[in-house]
């Protein structure tokens, strides 16, 4: 597996920032709530002073729908985990966990075994910022992997992962930052690990149309779509985390199939707008729909 798969925390901080912003909304007006997000965000105090509405307004100046896109991804995975785990799922593996807080903020079964996988330095930073007393901590195992010398499969097995138990894996916001070979290698290791069990996999990917036809990755009438696409990719590269791998829906389905997974869902903010934002009076207009990244759910072929 590539040693570059989970190497930095810049995007982890960025996603935590959006979770913090959403958590500042009033209870009846927010899509997710994360009481731990602020601990991982530089300048969290300033964001809290600005509040939810002003922070979202600033986000719209950068790219309309960007905040809502990331929050819908967070909620989509939250729902998947909460829906799956009471139904005989016994293990939950968070690949490239970064500053993910689902193990602590979601209502998960007491018997669920959770593995957080990342580089040791990222995990050390995370654990140093979490409260000493935190919900569900006894069920979490941190799996540190040095991808120069260690196998994901071997490290998970050494940490107590049980190949016979049903498992949910999440690979959130990672595929665009790693090579195609690294993603295929990761999926192949998961296929080997889970060949004798029922498995659900979440992963996200950036649509290859972003390079070929940027307007197709936004809602109709989205302002300056091509310019926004360049700004987003430039900003990521500027902080040392360029997008290097983009995929079509067909490529993702083929890649999953080659590794014994069957695609069951493929969503974007366009699909989740009415589910998450309309009920709280925050329907996103078509010209603010941001659908660069897709959210995929797949099941193992046992």
N, C-alpha and C positions, 0 to 999 in steps of 0.2 A: 504494500500500500504506500502511496505517496506520503512523504514526510511533510507535505504542505497542506494537508487536509484541514487541520484545525489550528492554524498557527498564530492568529492574532485576535485581539479582543475589540478592535475598533468598531466592527459591525455589531458585536454583542452589546457594546455601550449604546450604539445608535438605536437598536431595537428596544433596549431597556428604557431609553429616553422616551420613546413613543408610548410605552406601557405606563410610564410615570405620568405623562401628559393626559392620557385617557383616564387614569385613576383619579385625576383632579376634578373630573366632571361630577355633577351631582349623581347620587345613586340611581335615580330613575332615568338618567340620560347617558350612562356609560355602557360600553359594550363589554369591557373587561375591568377587573380590579386587581391590582398587584401592589400590596403593601411593602414589598421588598425592593421594587424597581429603583427607588431613589438612592439606595445604598450603592448602586453601581454606576451612577451618572454624575459626571463632573458638572458642577454648577447646578445641582438639583435644587438648592435653595432659591436660586434666581428663577428657575422654572416654576417653582411652587408659588413664588410671589406674582409671576405673570399670570398664572392661572390657566385653566383649560382653554377657554375661548380664544384668548390672545395667542397662546402657544399654537393652537390649531390654525389660526389665521396666518401666523408666520410660516407654518408648514405649507400652507396653500400658496404663499408667495414663491416658495421653492418649487413645488410641484403639486397642483391640486390633486387630492385623492391619495397622496403618498401616505399620510398618517392613517387614513382609514384602511388603506391596503394592508399595512403592517398589523393593524389592530384586528382586521378580519382574519388574517392568517393566524394570529394568536388565538382568537376565539374558535376558529375552525379546529385547530389542534386540541384546544381545551375540551371542546365538545366530543371530539373523537376519543380522547383519553377517558373522559368521564363516562361515555357511553360504552366503551369497550371493556374497561377494567372490572365492572361488576359481573360481566358475562364470561366467567371462567378464564379470563386473562390473568396470568400469575406473575408476569415480569414486564417491566417497562424499561426500555433502554433509550437514553437520550444521547444521540451521537453529536459530538460537537456542542456539548451542553452550554458552554459559555456562561451567561448569567441567567439561564432559564430558571424559573422559580416554581414550575408546576408541581414538583414533588412536595412543596410546602404550602402552596396556596389553594390547590384543588382538593375537593373532597374525595379522597381515594380510599379504597378498601385497606383495612389495617394489615392484611396479609400480603399486600402487593410488594414485591421486591423491585426496587428501583436502582438502576445503574446509570450513573452520569459519566460519560466518556469525554475526555478532553486531554490536552497537554497539561503536564503537572504544574507549570507556572500559572496557567489560567485558573486552574482549580485552587491553587494556593491563594490567589488574589480573591477569588470568589468566597472561599471559606473564611478569609480574614475579615470580610465585610458583613457576613451573615451574623445575626444575633446568636449569643451563646445558647439560648433556649429557643428552639424553633420547632414548629409542628412537623411531625413525621420524620425527624432526622434519623431515628433509629432504623428506618427502612431504606435509607439511601446508602449505596456503596459507590465511592468515587473510584473510577477506573482510569488511571493515568497510563497513557500510551506514548512511547517514544517511537514514532513511525520510522525512524532510521534503523531501528534494531528490533522492533517488536511487532507482533501480529495482533490485530484487533481480536480475532478469534481466540488466540491463546490467552490474551490478557483478560478477556471476559470470562473464559472458563476458569482461569486461576482465581478470579474474583468471586466465583460461586455461581456463575450463570449456568442454568440447567437446560440442556439441549432438548429435553423431553417436554418442557413446559411451554404453554402458549404465551406468546410475547407480542408486545407492541413496540416497534422501533420508530423513532422520529429523526429525520435528517432535515432540519429546518434552515433555509437560507444559506446553504452550503454549496450546492452543485455548481453555481456560476463561478465560484472562486477556485475550483480545482480542475485538474485535467479530466478529460473523458476517461482516460485510463484509470485514474484514481477513483472515480465514481464507479466504474465497472468493477474494479477490484474490491471496493467496499461492498457492493451489492452481492458479489460472488461469495465473499466471506460470510455475509448474512445468510445466503442460500445454503451454504454448507452447515452453518450453525443450526439452522432451523429445518433441515430436511425431514426431521421426524416429529415436527410439531406444527400447530396452526399459528400463523404469524400475520400480523397486520403491519404494514409499513406506510408511514407518511413521508413524503419528500416534496420539495418544491424545486421548480426550475424556471429559468428565464427563457421566454419565447424567442426563438431565433429570428422571428420577424422584426425584432427590434433593430436589427442591422439592415434587413432587406426592405421593410415597409413599416417604419416606426408608427405611422398613424394607426395601423392595425392593432397596436398594443395599448391604445387609449380609446375612450369613448368618442362618439361622433361629435365633432366640434371642439375637441380638446384644444386649448390654446397653445400654439407653437409646439406641437407634438415632437417634431424632429429635433428642435432645439432643446426641449426638455430632456429627451432621450440622451442626447450628447452630454448635457449638464450632469445627469445622474451617473452615467458611466464614467465621466471625467472625475467627478467628485470621489467616487469609489477608488479609482486608480490613484488619485492624489494622496489618499491616506494609506497607500501601499497595499490595497486589496482590489486589484483590477478584476473585472469580469472576463474570464477567459473561455468559458464553455456555455454556449447557448444551445437550446434544443427545440426541435419541433415536437408536436404531440406524438407523431408517428415514431420518431426516434426514441422518445421516452417509453412508449408502449413496447417497442421492440427490445429495448435494453432491459426492461423489467421482465419481459417474457423469457429472454435468454438466461435470466437468473432465477427462473422458477417463480415469478410473481405475476399475478393477473391484475391489471388495472381495473379498479371499480369506480373511482371518482376522479374528475379533473375539473377544478373550479378556479375562478378568479373573483375579484371584488365585484365584477359585473353580475355574477351568480349569487353573491352573498349579500348584496345591498339590501334587497327586500327582506331578507331573513334577519339581519343584525341591526341595520340602521333605520329602516322604515318604522319598526315598532316603537322606537324611542324618539320619533319625530326628527330624525336626522338623515332623511333620504338624500343620497348623493345624486346630483343631476347628471345626466348622460355626458355632458361636456366636462365633467370632473372625474369620470371613471378612469381609474389607473389599473390596467390589467397586463402589465409587463411580465409579472411572475404568476405561475400557475401552482395550484395546490393539489397534490396527487395522493390518492389512497390506493394501495394495492394489497392483495391477499396472496399468501403463499400457496403454491400448487403442491399439495401433499398427496 
